[in-house]
Amino acid sequence: MNKFGLLLGLLLTTGSSVALGQLEKSIILNEVVTDNKAGLQDEYGHCSPWIEIANVSHTTYNIRGMYLTTDRSVLDKNMSVPERVKRMCMIPNGEPRTSIGGRQHLLFFCNSNPAQGSFYLPLQMEPGKPVWIALYNGNATDLLDSVTVPALAADLSYARKNGNTRAWQTKPADAVTPGISNHIEVSESKIAKLKREDPHGYGISVLAMGIVFFCLALLFVFFTLFGLFMRHINAAKKVANMQPLKVGVKTVEKTTEIGHKTSVILQDGFKTKGIDKEIYIAVISMALHEYQNNVHDMESGVITIKPKHTDWNVEYIQMTQFHE
């Protein structure tokens, strides 16, 4: 039983240590200002350099007892813990605000007197010069996070790009975000964006007229092509309704007649006007035959006119349009 209890206690201790180590890794350096001239002011109205620490987990963690330092000599593994602690600034105990909630941030002012408050550290940073900053856990042995801040102009900050990424960037004075996330999402409606980008409405007017003219041009092209198509269909129907045999026969007869006349003209000249000599001979022979045989119409030479009453001058007929 004692062995089981000892094993259980060992497992619980190991598990809690692992969980605690994982939570410690969620505490990171987030943003730094080394030359604060006209930026964030402390509660005394002073503009001091500051360091922002963030909790990127979703669990609350108390960072009391952790250490901040700007002295690279603490990286010496052979250095004793007491000697390393002398080169560091401890985050004070007894301050409830050191308990950072999930996705929350906490600021510490540097180059300050600890007597001013729990968030005022004697950590020294020279304005306009690069500085190395490190965050150690409570045993002053495990390095949780570190960053080398380049030389910054007044009121600029050096911050992580997004949350827990390793990439850092220099931010202008109007983009410094003390105490909040470095990445701010601004939601803007489409109407507000349109008003901002086109305050006088010129763009939307041109777009609307362009759409209208495009639709009109599209309709013009459509109906033009549709009309040509319908004309083609009607012509095809007319051709289909014609009698091909009669048309073909008439065409052949006309072609034969023209060909015969052309042949006669080529042989006898234009005087015959394309009429065959045989026709002339037949006509002359018929006339001689009628003359010799005295074959012709017998006429009396008297013209007989029979009157016919038409009632053309009757008044009633002339005024028909005035009577029912």
C-alpha positions as CSV (number, residue, x, y, z in Angstrom):
1,M,0.0,0.0,0.0
2,N,2.8,2.4,0.9
3,K,4.5,1.5,-2.4
4,F,1.3,2.2,-4.3
5,G,0.9,5.6,-2.6
6,L,4.5,6.5,-3.2
7,L,4.1,5.6,-6.9
8,L,0.9,7.6,-7.2
9,G,2.5,10.6,-5.5
10,L,5.4,10.4,-7.8
11,L,3.2,10.3,-10.9
12,L,1.2,13.2,-9.7
13,T,4.3,15.2,-8.9
14,T,5.8,14.4,-12.3
15,G,2.6,15.2,-14.1
16,S,2.1,18.5,-12.3
17,S,5.8,19.4,-13.0
18,V,5.3,18.6,-16.7
19,A,2.1,20.7,-16.9
20,L,3.8,23.5,-15.0
21,G,6.7,23.4,-17.4
22,Q,4.3,23.6,-20.4
23,L,2.5,26.6,-18.8
24,E,5.9,28.3,-18.3
25,K,6.7,27.9,-22.0
26,S,3.5,29.9,-22.7
27,I,4.9,33.0,-21.0
28,I,6.8,35.0,-23.6
29,L,8.2,38.4,-24.3
30,N,5.8,40.2,-26.6
31,E,6.8,43.9,-27.2
32,V,9.6,46.2,-26.1
33,V,10.0,50.0,-26.3
34,T,13.6,51.1,-25.4
35,D,13.2,54.9,-26.1
36,N,9.9,56.2,-24.8
37,K,9.7,59.9,-25.4
38,A,6.1,60.7,-25.9
39,G,4.4,57.4,-25.8
40,L,2.9,55.4,-22.9
41,Q,3.0,57.2,-19.5
42,D,3.1,55.4,-16.2
43,E,0.9,56.3,-13.3
44,Y,3.3,59.1,-12.3
45,G,3.2,60.7,-15.7
46,H,6.7,59.6,-16.7
47,C,7.6,58.0,-20.1
48,S,9.9,55.2,-19.3
49,P,11.1,52.2,-21.4
50,W,8.8,49.2,-21.0
51,I,8.6,45.4,-21.6
52,E,5.4,43.5,-22.3
53,I,5.0,39.9,-21.3
54,A,2.2,37.8,-22.8
55,N,0.5,34.6,-21.8
56,V,-0.3,32.8,-25.1
57,S,-2.1,29.9,-23.5
58,H,-5.8,29.8,-22.4
59,T,-4.9,29.1,-18.8
60,T,-4.1,31.7,-16.1
61,Y,-0.6,31.6,-14.9
62,N,1.2,33.6,-12.1
63,I,4.6,34.9,-13.2
64,R,5.7,36.0,-9.8
65,G,9.3,35.0,-8.9
66,M,10.4,35.0,-12.6
67,Y,13.4,37.0,-13.7
68,L,14.1,39.6,-16.4
69,T,17.6,40.5,-17.4
70,T,19.6,42.4,-20.0
71,D,22.9,41.0,-19.0
72,R,24.2,38.3,-21.5
73,S,26.7,37.0,-19.0
74,V,23.9,35.0,-17.3
75,L,24.1,32.6,-20.3
76,D,27.3,31.2,-18.8
77,K,26.3,27.7,-17.7
78,N,29.1,27.5,-15.2
79,M,27.7,30.6,-13.3
80,S,26.2,29.8,-10.0
81,V,22.5,30.5,-9.4
82,P,23.1,33.2,-6.7
83,E,25.6,35.0,-9.0
84,R,23.1,34.8,-11.9
85,V,20.3,36.1,-9.6
86,K,22.4,39.2,-8.8
87,R,22.4,40.1,-12.5
88,M,18.7,39.8,-12.8
89,C,15.5,41.6,-11.8
90,M,12.9,39.5,-10.1
91,I,9.2,40.0,-10.7
92,P,7.9,40.7,-7.2
93,N,5.7,38.4,-5.1
94,G,2.6,39.5,-3.3
95,E,1.1,41.3,-6.3
96,P,-2.2,39.7,-7.5
97,R,-1.9,41.4,-10.9
98,T,1.1,39.1,-11.8
99,S,-1.5,36.4,-12.3
100,I,-1.9,36.7,-16.1
101,G,-5.1,35.3,-17.6
102,G,-5.1,33.4,-20.9
103,R,-4.3,35.5,-23.9
104,Q,-3.5,38.5,-21.6
105,H,-0.6,40.9,-21.3
106,L,1.4,42.6,-18.6
107,L,3.7,45.6,-18.7
108,F,6.9,46.3,-16.7
109,F,8.6,49.8,-16.7
110,C,12.4,49.7,-16.8
111,N,15.0,52.2,-15.7
112,S,12.8,52.7,-12.6
113,N,12.9,52.6,-8.9
114,P,11.2,49.4,-7.4
115,A,9.8,51.6,-4.6
116,Q,7.4,53.1,-7.1
117,G,5.5,49.9,-7.4
118,S,5.6,46.2,-8.3
119,F,5.8,46.8,-12.0
120,Y,8.8,49.2,-11.8
121,L,12.1,47.4,-12.3
122,P,15.7,48.7,-12.1
123,L,16.3,46.9,-15.4
124,Q,18.6,49.2,-17.4
125,M,18.0,50.0,-21.2
126,E,19.9,52.7,-23.0
127,P,17.8,54.6,-25.5
128,G,18.9,54.4,-29.1
129,K,21.1,51.3,-28.5
130,P,20.4,47.6,-29.1
131,V,19.7,45.5,-26.1
132,W,19.3,41.8,-25.3
133,I,16.4,40.8,-23.0
134,A,15.8,37.4,-21.4
135,L,13.0,35.9,-19.3
136,Y,14.0,33.2,-16.8
137,N,11.8,31.0,-14.7
138,G,11.7,31.1,-10.9
139,N,14.8,28.9,-10.4
140,A,16.9,31.5,-12.4
141,T,18.1,28.5,-14.5
142,D,15.7,27.8,-17.3
143,L,15.6,30.3,-20.1
144,L,12.0,30.8,-21.2
145,D,12.4,33.4,-23.8
146,S,14.8,36.0,-25.2
147,V,15.1,38.6,-27.9
148,T,17.7,41.0,-29.2
149,V,16.1,44.4,-29.8
150,P,17.8,46.5,-32.4
151,A,18.5,50.2,-31.9
152,L,15.1,51.9,-32.0
153,A,14.2,55.5,-32.7
154,A,12.0,57.4,-30.2
155,D,8.6,55.8,-29.5
156,L,9.1,52.9,-31.8
157,S,8.5,49.4,-30.6
158,Y,9.9,45.9,-31.4
159,A,7.1,43.3,-31.3
160,R,6.1,39.9,-32.4
161,K,4.3,39.9,-35.7
162,N,1.4,37.5,-34.7
163,G,0.9,35.9,-31.3
164,N,3.3,33.1,-30.6
165,T,5.4,33.4,-33.8
166,R,9.2,33.8,-33.6
167,A,9.2,36.6,-36.1
168,W,9.6,40.2,-34.8
169,Q,9.1,43.5,-36.5
170,T,9.7,47.2,-35.8
171,K,6.4,49.1,-35.4
172,P,5.8,52.8,-35.9
173,A,4.7,55.0,-33.0
174,D,1.0,55.0,-34.1
175,A,1.0,51.2,-34.2
176,V,2.4,50.5,-30.7
177,T,0.0,48.2,-28.7
178,P,0.9,48.2,-25.0
179,G,-1.2,45.8,-23.0
180,I,-3.1,44.3,-26.0
181,S,-2.5,41.9,-28.9
182,N,0.0,43.1,-31.5
183,H,-2.3,42.0,-34.3
184,I,-5.5,44.0,-34.3
185,E,-8.3,43.0,-36.6
186,V,-10.6,45.8,-37.7
187,S,-14.0,44.8,-39.0
188,E,-15.4,47.1,-41.6
189,S,-18.7,46.7,-43.4
190,K,-18.7,46.9,-47.2
191,I,-20.8,50.0,-47.1
192,A,-18.4,51.8,-44.8
193,K,-15.5,50.7,-46.9
194,L,-17.2,52.0,-50.1
195,K,-17.9,55.3,-48.4
196,R,-14.3,55.5,-47.3
197,E,-12.8,54.6,-50.7
198,D,-15.4,56.5,-52.8
199,P,-16.7,59.4,-50.7
200,H,-18.3,61.3,-53.7
201,G,-19.8,58.3,-55.4
202,Y,-17.9,58.8,-58.7
203,G,-16.6,55.2,-58.8
204,I,-20.0,53.6,-58.2
205,S,-21.6,55.9,-60.8
206,V,-19.1,54.9,-63.5
207,L,-19.5,51.3,-62.5
208,A,-23.3,51.4,-62.7
209,M,-23.3,53.2,-66.1
210,G,-20.7,50.8,-67.4
211,I,-22.9,47.8,-66.4
212,V,-26.0,49.4,-68.1
213,F,-24.1,50.1,-71.4
214,F,-22.6,46.7,-71.4
215,C,-26.0,45.1,-71.0
216,L,-27.4,47.2,-73.8
217,A,-24.5,46.3,-76.1
218,L,-25.0,42.7,-75.2
219,L,-28.7,42.9,-76.1
220,F,-27.9,44.7,-79.4
221,V,-25.5,41.9,-80.4
222,F,-28.0,39.2,-79.3
223,F,-30.9,40.6,-81.3
224,T,-28.8,41.3,-84.3
225,L,-27.6,37.7,-84.5
226,F,-31.1,36.5,-83.7
227,G,-32.5,38.5,-86.6
228,L,-29.9,37.1,-89.0
229,F,-30.6,33.6,-87.8
230,M,-34.4,34.0,-88.3
231,R,-33.9,35.5,-91.8
232,H,-31.8,32.4,-92.7
233,I,-34.5,30.1,-91.3
234,N,-37.2,31.9,-93.4
235,A,-35.1,31.7,-96.6
236,A,-34.5,28.0,-96.0
237,K,-38.3,27.4,-95.5
238,K,-39.1,29.3,-98.8
239,V,-36.5,27.2,-100.7
240,A,-37.9,24.0,-99.1
241,N,-41.5,24.9,-100.1
242,M,-40.6,25.5,-103.8
243,Q,-41.3,22.7,-106.5
244,P,-37.8,21.7,-107.6
245,L,-39.1,19.7,-110.6
246,K,-41.0,22.6,-112.3
247,V,-38.2,25.0,-111.6
248,G,-35.7,22.6,-113.1
249,V,-37.8,21.9,-116.2
250,K,-38.4,25.7,-116.9
251,T,-34.8,26.3,-116.4
252,V,-33.8,23.6,-118.9
253,E,-36.4,24.8,-121.5
254,K,-35.2,28.4,-121.1
255,T,-31.6,27.4,-121.4
256,T,-32.3,25.3,-124.5
257,E,-34.2,28.1,-126.2
258,I,-31.4,30.6,-125.5
259,G,-28.8,28.2,-126.7
260,H,-30.7,27.6,-130.0
261,K,-31.1,31.3,-130.6
262,T,-27.4,31.9,-129.9
263,S,-26.5,29.1,-132.3
264,V,-28.7,30.6,-135.1
265,I,-27.2,34.1,-134.5
266,L,-23.7,32.8,-134.7
267,Q,-24.5,31.0,-138.0
268,D,-26.7,33.5,-139.8
269,G,-25.9,36.8,-138.2
270,F,-28.0,39.3,-136.1
271,K,-30.5,40.0,-139.0
272,T,-32.5,36.8,-138.3
273,K,-32.7,37.8,-134.6
274,G,-32.1,34.2,-133.6
275,I,-35.1,32.8,-135.7
276,D,-34.3,29.7,-137.8
277,K,-34.5,30.0,-141.6
278,E,-36.9,27.0,-141.7
279,I,-39.5,29.1,-139.9
280,Y,-39.1,31.9,-142.5
281,I,-39.5,29.4,-145.4
282,A,-42.6,27.8,-143.8
283,V,-44.3,31.2,-143.3
284,I,-43.6,32.2,-146.9
285,S,-44.8,28.9,-148.3
286,M,-48.0,29.2,-146.3
287,A,-48.7,32.7,-147.7
288,L,-48.1,31.6,-151.3
289,H,-50.4,28.6,-150.8
290,E,-53.2,30.8,-149.5
291,Y,-52.7,33.3,-152.4
292,Q,-52.8,30.6,-155.1
293,N,-55.8,28.8,-153.7
294,N,-57.7,32.0,-153.0
295,V,-58.0,31.1,-149.4
296,H,-58.9,34.1,-147.2
297,D,-61.7,35.5,-145.2
298,M,-64.8,36.9,-147.1
299,E,-65.8,40.2,-145.6
300,S,-68.8,42.4,-146.7
301,G,-67.2,45.6,-145.9
302,V,-70.3,46.7,-143.8
303,I,-69.8,47.6,-140.2
304,T,-72.8,46.9,-138.0
305,I,-73.2,48.6,-134.6
306,K,-75.8,47.4,-132.3
307,P,-76.9,49.8,-129.5
308,K,-76.7,48.6,-125.9
309,H,-78.5,50.4,-123.1
310,T,-76.2,50.9,-120.1
311,D,-78.0,53.4,-117.9
312,W,-74.8,55.3,-117.4
313,N,-76.6,58.6,-117.1
314,V,-79.4,57.5,-114.6
315,E,-79.4,59.8,-111.6
316,Y,-80.2,57.1,-109.2
317,I,-77.1,55.1,-110.1
318,Q,-74.9,58.2,-109.9
319,M,-76.2,58.9,-106.4
320,T,-75.9,55.4,-105.1
321,Q,-73.5,56.5,-102.4
322,F,-76.2,58.7,-100.9
323,H,-78.8,55.9,-100.6
324,E,-79.0,52.9,-98.5
